[in-house]
């Protein structure tokens, strides 16, 4: 009898402790909804199916996609004209782009490997295999976005996961699951690491998620619906997909796939009518 009572007591205690642990979990606040202001508008190549974008020492570097059209290019900011570039092979569909020291890392969508280029002259160095994720074979991995935080490459694949990759071994170090107060946030695409936050285009939307790279919490969102309204786009012009940051001058550049313009924007807090 004593044994049965003790078992019941321990069972009740376990339930109470579990409830206490659940109750102790902090609630996730909804993301802050940021506004924006357009500072300057620049031309953008309407043939550029933008998959990766970054700014370095006064130049834009862009990875453009589609089979038999993919490139890595250096672009003049003011004119939007490529000054030099490399066209990838027919079998490559280029995706995200990141700069690690003196090397560009460019993802490809279905090739099972990424490509490494020399920053100085854009010459090809070597491939690298995809060693992240749960799929056993590199060819089964289809990455989307890429950026660099100074230690790891951060990679998206259209899921709610962000993978932290060692740039030397190409192995996954760890990952985070991106979520807001409603649950997982999927379709994470082009990435940029800005002031210890991860900015991510969300595919099929005109929204950028601002993510805490430690927790995966979406702490903010930038609604860019009116930046280049969909009713003004032609059939060939696709989603918002291109984030580049100039850390020296604190400038943020935004564009999309085959958009005719690239925008420098300033992020603002939403207007409070009670102020």
C-alpha positions, 0 to 999 in steps of 0.5 A: 500500500505504501509503495502504491501511494508513493508511486501515485505521489511521484506521478502527481509530482512529475505532472506538477513539475512539468506544468511548472516548467511549461508555465515558466517558458517566456512567451515570444513577443510578436515581431516589431513591424518596421517601416522604411524610407527610400533614400536613393534609387539606383538602376538594376539590371533587369536580366539579373535574377537576383539570388545573392547580393552583397556590398564590399569596398564600394562595389555590389557583388551579385549572384544571379540564377536560372539554368544557363544564365547564372553568373557571379558579377561585380556591379557598379552601384550608381549605374547598375552595370556589371564591370566584370563577371563569370558565367556559370556552366549550363548545369548550375543554377546559382543561389546565395553568395557570401564573402569570407576573407578573400574568397566568394562562396556561391551556392548552386541549387541542384548541383550538390556543391557550391563554388569558391572564387577569388575575390581579386579577379573572380577566378574559380578556385574549387568546389565545396560539397554540401555537408549540412542538413539531414539528407545523406547525399549532397545532391539531395540538398538544395540551398537557397541563401548564404551570408557570413557572420565572421565565424560561420557561413549561415545557410538557408534552404527554404525551410525554417532552418538556418544552418551554421557551416564551418567555411573550411570543413563545410560541415554543419556546426549547429542550426537554429529553427526560425520562428515567431509568436505563431510558429515556424517561419519557412521559405527563408531565402536570401540572407544578410548579417547586419549588426548581430542580426540575421536579415532574411527575405521570405520567399513569395512575400515582400517581407524581410524577417529580422532574426535573433541568430542565437534563438531563432526568434523573429524579432522584427519584420520590414514590410516592403509591399509598397517599395515596388508594388506588384501591380507595377511589375511585369510578368518576368519580374519576380519576388523581392530577393536581395539584401546588401549592407554597407557597414562603413556607411550604415547603408542598406540596399534592397532589390528583387529578381529582375527588378529595374531598380535597386533601393537604398532604404532607411528602416524606421519604426512605425508611426504611433498615432498616439504620439 
